[in-house]
Amino acid sequence: MFTGLIETVGTARRLVRSGGGARLEIEVSWPDEARPEKGDSVAVNGACLTAVAPSAHAFTADLSPETLDRTLLGALRPGTPVNIERALRLGDRIGGHLVQGHVDAQIRLVAIHPAGGFQRWRLSLPAEHSREIASKGSVALDGVSLTVSALGDDWFEVALIPETLSATTLGKLAVGARIHLETDVLAKYVARRIEGPSGPATATSAIDQLFGGGGA
């Protein structure tokens, strides 16, 4: 589990494919006290990976066929910057929101609207995830925790502050870029509860399910 607050930006060093998977090596300078141990979970652009061989200046991780299918990590080229966050420990403060490190979709950056040092982004919204996005709700984009500021049928918007643009890879992206999306885990459970085993519920039955109505 993660928070969506990026600790540092690393750099893809090499990607070696083997069978249906791959091994990814990331260059990153860890403070001594922050260096992960072998087997620790590390989020790379929002995708949870297991550190195989961590060192003071790098770590490697294995990418399964599922990870290669779901994410953009298999397309990383040497020198590409990536967002890095170590997994939460019990007792840590949660400054963003609970992020699982499971990429739900690859979406497009449709438009960037600058406003001083700030930016407002519009992004594509796949229909299958539309029920998991709410105005003022949380999303993770390439592992970065952000708040939904506006919402349409097939798009949503987020506002980025100067600190986010400078401290993460997001400030380097341009219109047309593909980005990892993870919706809020709580929204997933609510959407599943509303949908039920037999498909989407009506508005009335959805309210009854959520609040325990529906008669004796």
Phi, psi and omega in degrees: 000142184229181181242348185081011174259110187288130181276321182198166175251123177259186181224132175295127181261311177199156177229121182242117180275144180209118184064230179267357182245200180199162172242127183251133176247128181244130174270127181203139179266108179268137163300149184308318184282349184255353183297128181288157174268163176301130181094351178288154177270134178226131177270127177244112187050038175087358179259124182287121178236161178256125179291120182269314183221076181284147174221186182293337187231008181192168167207157176243155180212145178271136178253118179286164174305324178297317178297319179294325179288321188276332190241177177262007186295329180292346180260003181296134176254153178307131180096353179287128179286147180222146177281136183235133172214130174281157181293152176296152167248152177303129181099348177291151174284144178254102183271336179257251172213171182289118182242129184276336187084021177251115182283122181275325184197160169257121184240170183253141170279109189273321183205149175236126179243101180288149175211088186069231176273359181264165174220146171245124183253141168248133184231151177291150181232108178298141184302324184290348179245005185296328181284351181260004180243132179225146175301131184073007173276180184252146171221161171244126177245115187050036177088358183264126179287124181222161180254134178288123183259337178205157189212134175234189182294320183228025179206162169213163181234152174225154176251133182245130178272162181304322181298317179296318181294328183269332186264356180230179178283349186299327181293348180262357184274154180236166178305135182100347181296146173267141188223145173286132174245130166235122178279167182295129182300326178293323178295327178298315182291322177296315180298320179293321179295319179292318183294314180071177184287343186251016177108181184301140179270162172287165181301319182293313182293329178296317178295318178300317181296316184291323187249012172078018179277196176108006176096181185283000000 
